[in-house]
């Protein structure tokens, strides 16, 4: 999955937040829905401008960010 074909960042759209290309649906909204347990079908129903590959691109984008950025986590908490 080449997420860069489906994700765009434009300072004039959604305050420069990463969005699904050609929409105003922010990647964070897609990821929030996935994290809340919604499936692809439910997300597509809520956001009809999206395609299944857009959801996959959002996940690939998040994976790329996770590889590039350290997010502090509490010490001493076993996973």
DOGU-598083 format. One line per 10 residues: number of its first residue (from 1); for each residue y, x, z of N, C-alpha, C. Coordinates in Angstrom, 1 decimal. Layout:
<sites>
NUM> Y/X/Z/Y/X/Z/Y/X/Z; ...
</sites>
This chain:
<sites>
1> -1.2/0.8/0.0/0.0/0.0/0.0/1.2/0.9/0.0; 2.0/0.7/-1.0/3.3/1.4/-1.1/4.4/0.5/-0.6; 4.7/0.5/0.7/5.6/-0.4/1.3/7.0/-0.3/0.7; 7.4/0.8/0.2/8.7/1.0/-0.3/9.0/0.1/-1.5; 8.0/-0.4/-2.2/8.2/-1.3/-3.3/8.6/-2.7/-2.8; 8.3/-3.0/-1.6/8.6/-4.4/-1.1/9.5/-4.4/0.1; 9.9/-3.3/0.6/10.9/-3.3/1.8/12.2/-2.6/1.3; 13.3/-3.2/1.7/14.6/-2.6/1.3/15.5/-2.6/2.5; 16.5/-1.7/2.5/17.5/-1.7/3.5/18.8/-1.6/2.7; 19.7/-2.6/3.0/21.0/-2.7/2.3/22.0/-3.0/3.4
11> 23.0/-2.2/3.6/24.0/-2.4/4.6/24.7/-3.7/4.5; 24.6/-4.4/3.3/25.3/-5.7/3.1/24.4/-6.9/3.4; 23.1/-6.6/3.7/22.2/-7.7/3.9/21.6/-7.5/5.3; 21.7/-8.5/6.1/21.1/-8.5/7.5/21.5/-7.3/8.3; 22.8/-6.9/8.2/23.4/-5.8/8.9/22.6/-4.5/8.7; 22.0/-4.3/7.5/21.3/-3.1/7.2/19.9/-3.0/7.8; 19.4/-4.0/8.3/18.0/-4.0/8.9/17.0/-4.1/7.7; 15.9/-3.5/7.9/14.8/-3.5/6.9/14.4/-5.0/6.6; 14.4/-5.4/5.3/14.0/-6.7/4.9/13.0/-6.7/3.8; 12.3/-7.8/3.7/11.4/-7.9/2.5/12.3/-8.0/1.3
21> 12.1/-7.1/0.3/12.9/-7.1/-0.9/13.1/-8.4/-1.5; 14.4/-8.7/-1.9/14.7/-10.0/-2.5/14.8/-11.2/-1.6; 14.7/-10.9/-0.3/14.9/-12.0/0.7/15.8/-11.5/1.8; 16.0/-12.4/2.7/16.7/-12.1/4.0/15.8/-12.1/5.1; 14.5/-12.0/4.9/13.5/-12.0/5.9/13.3/-10.6/6.4; 13.7/-10.4/7.7/13.6/-9.0/8.2/12.2/-8.7/8.5; 11.9/-7.4/8.3/10.5/-6.9/8.6/10.2/-7.2/10.1; 11.2/-7.0/11.0/10.9/-7.3/12.4/10.5/-8.7/12.7; 11.0/-9.7/11.9/10.6/-11.1/12.1/9.1/-11.2/11.7; 8.7/-10.6/10.6/7.3/-10.7/10.2/6.4/-10.0/11.3
31> 6.8/-8.9/11.8/6.1/-8.2/12.8/6.0/-9.0/14.1; 7.1/-9.6/14.5/7.2/-10.4/15.7/6.2/-11.6/15.6; 6.1/-12.2/14.4/5.2/-13.3/14.2/3.7/-12.8/14.3; 3.5/-11.6/13.7/2.1/-11.1/13.8/1.8/-10.7/15.2; 2.7/-10.1/15.9/2.5/-9.8/17.4/2.3/-11.0/18.2; 2.8/-12.1/17.8/2.7/-13.4/18.6/1.4/-14.1/18.2; 0.6/-13.5/17.3/-0.7/-14.0/17.0/-0.8/-14.9/15.8; 0.3/-15.1/15.1/0.3/-15.9/13.9/-0.4/-15.2/12.8; -1.1/-15.9/11.9/-1.9/-15.3/10.8/-1.0/-15.3/9.6; -1.5/-14.7/8.5/-0.8/-14.6/7.3/-0.4/-16.0/6.7
41> -1.4/-16.9/6.8/-1.2/-18.2/6.2/0.0/-18.9/7.0; 0.0/-18.8/8.3/1.1/-19.4/9.1/2.4/-18.8/8.7; 2.5/-17.5/8.6/3.7/-16.9/8.3/4.2/-17.3/6.9; 3.3/-17.3/5.9/3.7/-17.7/4.6/4.2/-19.1/4.5; 3.6/-20.0/5.4/4.0/-21.4/5.4/5.5/-21.5/6.0; 5.8/-20.6/7.0/7.1/-20.6/7.6/8.1/-20.0/6.7; 7.7/-19.0/5.9/8.6/-18.3/5.0/8.1/-18.3/3.6; 8.3/-19.4/2.9/7.7/-19.6/1.6/8.2/-18.6/0.5; 9.2/-17.8/0.8/9.7/-16.8/-0.2/8.8/-15.6/-0.1; 8.0/-15.4/0.9/7.1/-14.3/1.1/5.8/-14.4/0.3
51> 5.2/-13.3/0.0/3.9/-13.2/-0.6/3.0/-12.4/0.4; 1.7/-12.6/0.3/0.8/-11.8/1.2/1.0/-10.3/1.2; 1.3/-9.8/0.1/1.6/-8.3/0.0/2.8/-7.9/0.8; 3.8/-8.9/1.0/5.0/-8.6/1.8/4.6/-8.4/3.2; 3.6/-9.2/3.7/3.2/-9.0/5.1/2.5/-7.7/5.3; 1.6/-7.3/4.3/0.9/-6.0/4.4/1.9/-4.9/4.3; 3.0/-5.1/3.5/4.0/-4.0/3.4/4.7/-3.9/4.8; 5.0/-5.0/5.4/5.7/-4.9/6.7/4.8/-4.1/7.7; 3.5/-4.4/7.7/2.6/-3.6/8.6/2.6/-2.2/8.2; 2.5/-1.9/7.0/2.5/-0.5/6.5/3.8/0.2/6.9
61> 4.9/-0.4/6.8/6.2/0.1/7.2/6.2/0.4/8.7; 5.7/-0.5/9.5/5.6/-0.3/10.9/4.7/0.9/11.3; 3.6/1.0/10.6/2.7/2.1/10.8/3.4/3.5/10.5; 4.2/3.5/9.4/5.0/4.7/9.1/6.0/5.0/10.2; 6.7/4.0/10.7/7.6/4.3/11.7/6.9/4.8/13.0; 5.8/4.3/13.3/5.0/4.7/14.5/4.6/6.2/14.3; 4.3/6.6/13.1/3.9/8.0/12.9/5.1/8.9/13.1; 6.3/8.4/12.8/7.5/9.2/12.7/8.4/9.2/14.0; 8.1/8.3/14.9/9.0/8.1/16.0/8.2/7.9/17.3; 8.6/8.5/18.3/8.0/8.4/19.6/8.7/7.3/20.4
71> 8.0/6.4/20.9/8.5/5.3/21.8/8.1/5.6/23.2; 9.0/5.8/24.1/8.6/6.1/25.5/7.8/5.0/26.1; 6.7/5.3/26.8/5.9/4.4/27.5/5.8/4.8/28.9; 5.5/3.8/29.8/5.4/4.2/31.2/4.3/5.1/31.5; 4.5/6.1/32.4/3.5/7.1/32.7/2.5/6.4/33.7; 1.3/6.9/33.6/0.3/6.4/34.6/-0.3/5.1/34.3; -0.1/4.5/33.2/-0.6/3.2/32.8/-1.8/3.5/31.8; -3.0/3.1/32.3/-4.1/3.3/31.4/-4.2/2.2/30.4; -4.5/2.5/29.2/-4.6/1.5/28.1/-6.0/0.9/28.1
</sites>
